Amino acid sequence: MLRVGATLGALAMFATIVVALGTGGPLGAQGAQIGALVWGRVTFVDLGLALVAGWAWIAWRERRVVPAIAWLVVTAVTGSGGLLLYVSLAARRAHDVPEVLTGRSA
């Protein structure tokens, strides 16, 4: 379930980004409009903390600097899509849930 769910989630997020880039206006102007709203600021903080926590898990799991930095860039640019892509790839390589979580065989 994790393999399929994370893969579908990543594909949905990447499709949403592509559609938004093709139909939306300038990112800076729209970000300013969202940031002017109280719930917009709450959403930015919430998303930022979740992405930092997700990337910290990736960095801890990878234990090597270059892949961790590469995933930092992917996560910063694509947000949840990058995190879900990582989970999908980790789940495909792992044999069980503890290995997905830690990157180590049980």
Residue pairs with C-beta under 8 A, 6 or more apart in sequence:
2 87
2 91
2 97
2 100
3 88
3 91
3 92
6 84
6 85
6 87
6 88
6 91
7 84
7 88
9 80
9 81
9 84
10 81
10 82
10 84
10 85
10 88
13 78
13 79
13 80
13 81
13 84
14 78
14 81
17 78
17 79
17 81
24 30
33 40
34 40
34 43
34 44
35 41
35 44
47 79
50 80
51 75
51 76
51 79
51 80
51 83
54 75
54 83
54 86
55 71
55 72
55 75
55 83
58 68
58 71
58 75
58 83
58 86
59 68
59 71
59 72
61 90
61 101
61 102
61 103
62 68
62 71
62 103
63 103
71 82
71 86
74 82
74 85
74 86
75 82
75 83
75 86
76 82
78 85
87 100
90 100
90 103
91 100
94 100
95 105
96 106
98 104
98 106
99 105
99 106
